Amino acid sequence: MEESATRRKRINRLKKMILGGVMMAVLIPVTASIILSVRAYQLSDRIRQQEAVIQELEDENKNLAGTFLTETIEESEREALQEEQDAGTPAAGEEEEGQKKIYLTFDDGPSSNTDEILDILKAYDVKATFFVVGKTDEASKKAYRRIVEEGHTLGMHSYSHSYADIYDSEEDFQTDMKKLQEYLYELTGVWPRFYRFPGGSSNTVSNIDMQKLADWLTDQGVTYFDWNVASGDAVSRELPAETLLANCLAGIRNQQSCVVLMHDAANKDTTVEALPEIISEIRLQEDAVFLPITDDTVPVQHTIKAQTEESN
């Protein structure tokens, strides 16, 4: 009897082992399948988010006035580039003879690249203009102060740089601009009076008549500046430094007053790389002088120019 009972226990244990093995053989693939499905969904969602960000950047760049090269430049392309950039030349009354005035302007900072750009400008003894956005981290606060302390012009590029927010209503735009202006004054002691619209004054995403915003800025004692030379670094992908250089040289070729659009955002490494060469090549033109934007600078304004042409 004992032997029979022992045999039954062994058989029962064996059955349990077999059953456990079968269950494990079933559960492991099922569990793995569930985990893979969750991972696949997360990856797919991340891809969708990235595509949305890329699309937003592309849409923003489509709305930027001005033109630039994205690859190698042929002579015919240079001519086409110049024709389009001529559409953004300063209003009547701008100096046509004498020194070529170069206004290097940097949008979207401050970032880690801002300090590098400031180092380069200091080394080459060049003053520029920075159209900044609102940031509250300590590094950005130091950058705002350094811009002012080293003799550059501190301009405004909106606090949030969110098209959906600042261009939703006149009140939203005004609130955003005043927030940045007061913030920068509090940090630097300088009351900013120059502004660059995100996307430029000729952007097509604003729900508001841009001329109304321009008029309001004038009432506030603020002058807005667009650009008539585009380096090309506004595109979402990183262009080679050689291309940015070629764009700048092509853009300034036939203009006496050149407001150059560049960016000092964190992802604009080739802008930092190209800057020394841009300065050096322009300085080979003996009549060229680098200047920061001041009250004496005749502004480049796409909206004003377009309206003037329509009235004529």
ZIPE-V736335 format. One record per residue. N is the residue number from 1. RES is the residue in three letters. SS is DSSP state (~ for helix, > for strand, _ for the rest). Layout:
[[N	RES	SS] [N	RES	SS]]
This chain:
[[1	MET	_] [2	GLU	~] [3	GLU	~] [4	SER	~] [5	ALA	~] [6	THR	~] [7	ARG	~] [8	ARG	~] [9	LYS	~] [10	ARG	~] [11	ILE	~] [12	ASN	~] [13	ARG	~] [14	LEU	~] [15	LYS	~] [16	LYS	~] [17	MET	~] [18	ILE	~] [19	LEU	~] [20	GLY	~] [21	GLY	~] [22	VAL	~] [23	MET	~] [24	MET	~] [25	ALA	~] [26	VAL	~] [27	LEU	~] [28	ILE	~] [29	PRO	~] [30	VAL	~] [31	THR	~] [32	ALA	~] [33	SER	~] [34	ILE	~] [35	ILE	~] [36	LEU	~] [37	SER	~] [38	VAL	~] [39	ARG	~] [40	ALA	~] [41	TYR	~] [42	GLN	~] [43	LEU	~] [44	SER	~] [45	ASP	~] [46	ARG	~] [47	ILE	~] [48	ARG	~] [49	GLN	~] [50	GLN	~] [51	GLU	~] [52	ALA	~] [53	VAL	~] [54	ILE	~] [55	GLN	~] [56	GLU	~] [57	LEU	~] [58	GLU	~] [59	ASP	~] [60	GLU	~] [61	ASN	~] [62	LYS	~] [63	ASN	_] [64	LEU	_] [65	ALA	_] [66	GLY	_] [67	THR	_] [68	PHE	_] [69	LEU	_] [70	THR	_] [71	GLU	_] [72	THR	_] [73	ILE	_] [74	GLU	_] [75	GLU	~] [76	SER	~] [77	GLU	~] [78	ARG	~] [79	GLU	~] [80	ALA	~] [81	LEU	~] [82	GLN	~] [83	GLU	~] [84	GLU	~] [85	GLN	~] [86	ASP	~] [87	ALA	_] [88	GLY	_] [89	THR	_] [90	PRO	_] [91	ALA	_] [92	ALA	_] [93	GLY	_] [94	GLU	_] [95	GLU	_] [96	GLU	_] [97	GLU	_] [98	GLY	_] [99	GLN	_] [100	LYS	>] [101	LYS	>] [102	ILE	>] [103	TYR	>] [104	LEU	>] [105	THR	>] [106	PHE	>] [107	ASP	>] [108	ASP	_] [109	GLY	_] [110	PRO	_] [111	SER	_] [112	SER	~] [113	ASN	~] [114	THR	~] [115	ASP	~] [116	GLU	~] [117	ILE	~] [118	LEU	~] [119	ASP	~] [120	ILE	~] [121	LEU	~] [122	LYS	~] [123	ALA	~] [124	TYR	_] [125	ASP	_] [126	VAL	_] [127	LYS	_] [128	ALA	_] [129	THR	>] [130	PHE	>] [131	PHE	>] [132	VAL	>] [133	VAL	_] [134	GLY	_] [135	LYS	_] [136	THR	_] [137	ASP	_] [138	GLU	~] [139	ALA	~] [140	SER	~] [141	LYS	~] [142	LYS	~] [143	ALA	~] [144	TYR	~] [145	ARG	~] [146	ARG	~] [147	ILE	~] [148	VAL	~] [149	GLU	~] [150	GLU	_] [151	GLY	_] [152	HIS	_] [153	THR	>] [154	LEU	>] [155	GLY	>] [156	MET	>] [157	HIS	_] [158	SER	_] [159	TYR	_] [160	SER	_] [161	HIS	_] [162	SER	_] [163	TYR	~] [164	ALA	~] [165	ASP	~] [166	ILE	~] [167	TYR	_] [168	ASP	_] [169	SER	_] [170	GLU	~] [171	GLU	~] [172	ASP	~] [173	PHE	~] [174	GLN	~] [175	THR	~] [176	ASP	~] [177	MET	~] [178	LYS	~] [179	LYS	~] [180	LEU	~] [181	GLN	~] [182	GLU	~] [183	TYR	~] [184	LEU	~] [185	TYR	~] [186	GLU	~] [187	LEU	~] [188	THR	~] [189	GLY	_] [190	VAL	_] [191	TRP	_] [192	PRO	_] [193	ARG	_] [194	PHE	>] [195	TYR	>] [196	ARG	_] [197	PHE	_] [198	PRO	_] [199	GLY	_] [200	GLY	_] [201	SER	_] [202	SER	_] [203	ASN	_] [204	THR	_] [205	VAL	_] [206	SER	_] [207	ASN	_] [208	ILE	_] [209	ASP	_] [210	MET	~] [211	GLN	~] [212	LYS	~] [213	LEU	~] [214	ALA	~] [215	ASP	~] [216	TRP	~] [217	LEU	~] [218	THR	~] [219	ASP	~] [220	GLN	_] [221	GLY	_] [222	VAL	_] [223	THR	>] [224	TYR	>] [225	PHE	_] [226	ASP	_] [227	TRP	_] [228	ASN	_] [229	VAL	>] [230	ALA	>] [231	SER	_] [232	GLY	_] [233	ASP	_] [234	ALA	_] [235	VAL	_] [236	SER	_] [237	ARG	_] [238	GLU	_] [239	LEU	_] [240	PRO	_] [241	ALA	~] [242	GLU	~] [243	THR	~] [244	LEU	~] [245	LEU	~] [246	ALA	~] [247	ASN	~] [248	CYS	~] [249	LEU	~] [250	ALA	~] [251	GLY	~] [252	ILE	~] [253	ARG	_] [254	ASN	_] [255	GLN	_] [256	GLN	_] [257	SER	>] [258	CYS	>] [259	VAL	>] [260	VAL	>] [261	LEU	>] [262	MET	>] [263	HIS	>] [264	ASP	_] [265	ALA	_] [266	ALA	_] [267	ASN	_] [268	LYS	_] [269	ASP	~] [270	THR	~] [271	THR	~] [272	VAL	~] [273	GLU	~] [274	ALA	~] [275	LEU	~] [276	PRO	~] [277	GLU	~] [278	ILE	~] [279	ILE	~] [280	SER	~] [281	GLU	~] [282	ILE	~] [283	ARG	~] [284	LEU	_] [285	GLN	_] [286	GLU	_] [287	ASP	_] [288	ALA	>] [289	VAL	>] [290	PHE	>] [291	LEU	_] [292	PRO	_] [293	ILE	_] [294	THR	_] [295	ASP	_] [296	ASP	_] [297	THR	_] [298	VAL	_] [299	PRO	_] [300	VAL	_] [301	GLN	_] [302	HIS	~] [303	THR	~] [304	ILE	~] [305	LYS	~] [306	ALA	~] [307	GLN	~] [308	THR	~] [309	GLU	~] [310	GLU	~] [311	SER	~] [312	ASN	_]]
